[in-house]
Structure formats: structure tokens, C-alpha cells
Amino acid sequence: MPARPFIAFALLALLAYGAVEAAPLIAGPSLTIASPIPYETSPDGRITLSGQARHTETLWLNGAPLLIDEDGNFSASLVLPPGGAILALTATDRFGREITERTPLFVRETIPI
């Protein structure tokens, strides 16, 4: 049995495996914000920010560091002042590539009765 077809198949399999393993490195960081949804309204200003950051080394919320667990999940409880707010999440990978996601929110002022 000739060895050439076997060698060609093995090289193709190695190239395919390398491409699959390198795809996340080539893609760069990604962010998914699960909560809050854009333009969500909060009557008392308390919100929980949560989501997932993939292929990320550092995560920043409006310029302050935000912790990520080993699976890429993050969560933070925030109290916002009355009015509008924009939450800006910036994720950076180990190669310096970054992505920023912004979520606008509204906080209604509660009027005591």
C-alpha cells in the first residue's frame, strides 16, 4: 500500500486540527451582556450587570476593572443616579485587541408619597 495517500491525509488532518484550535485566537475577544437589556428602566437605580467575556484577559466597566471567573462569566451590582446612564464594557485579549459594548439605561426618580 502506497504511503503517499496516508501521509497526505495525516497532514490534512493536522492542518484542520490546527485551524480549529487557532480560530479563537484569530477571532479576538467577545462580549455578551445578559443583563440589563438596552434601554431598561430601573425605578430605584439598582441593576445587576451580568454576562460573559470570551477570549478576554481584562474587562473594564466604565474604566474600572471588573472580575471575570475562569469560565468568562462576570457580574456586578450597581446603583445608578436618576437620569440616563451608559454602561461601557471593554474587553482586551492578550494580544492587545479590544472590543467595547455599550448599554444605555434609564433610572426614574422615585417620588415619595
Secondary structure in CASP SS format (residue, H / E / C, confidence):
PFRMAT SS
TARGET T0000
AUTHOR 0000-0000-0000
METHOD secondary structure of the structure
MODEL  1
M C 1.00
P C 1.00
A C 1.00
R H 1.00
P H 1.00
F H 1.00
I H 1.00
A H 1.00
F H 1.00
A H 1.00
L H 1.00
L H 1.00
A H 1.00
L H 1.00
L H 1.00
A H 1.00
Y H 1.00
G H 1.00
A H 1.00
V H 1.00
E H 1.00
A H 1.00
A H 1.00
P H 1.00
L H 1.00
I H 1.00
A H 1.00
G C 1.00
P C 1.00
S E 1.00
L E 1.00
T E 1.00
I E 1.00
A E 1.00
S E 1.00
P C 1.00
I C 1.00
P C 1.00
Y C 1.00
E E 1.00
T E 1.00
S E 1.00
P C 1.00
D C 1.00
G C 1.00
R E 1.00
I E 1.00
T E 1.00
L E 1.00
S E 1.00
G E 1.00
Q E 1.00
A E 1.00
R E 1.00
H C 1.00
T C 1.00
E C 1.00
T E 1.00
L E 1.00
W E 1.00
L E 1.00
N C 1.00
G C 1.00
A E 1.00
P E 1.00
L C 1.00
L C 1.00
I C 1.00
D C 1.00
E C 1.00
D C 1.00
G C 1.00
N E 1.00
F E 1.00
S E 1.00
A E 1.00
S E 1.00
L E 1.00
V E 1.00
L C 1.00
P C 1.00
P C 1.00
G E 1.00
G E 1.00
A E 1.00
I E 1.00
L E 1.00
A E 1.00
L E 1.00
T E 1.00
A E 1.00
T E 1.00
D C 1.00
R C 1.00
F C 1.00
G C 1.00
R C 1.00
E E 1.00
I E 1.00
T E 1.00
E E 1.00
R E 1.00
T E 1.00
P E 1.00
L E 1.00
F E 1.00
V E 1.00
R C 1.00
E C 1.00
T C 1.00
I C 1.00
P C 1.00
I C 1.00
END
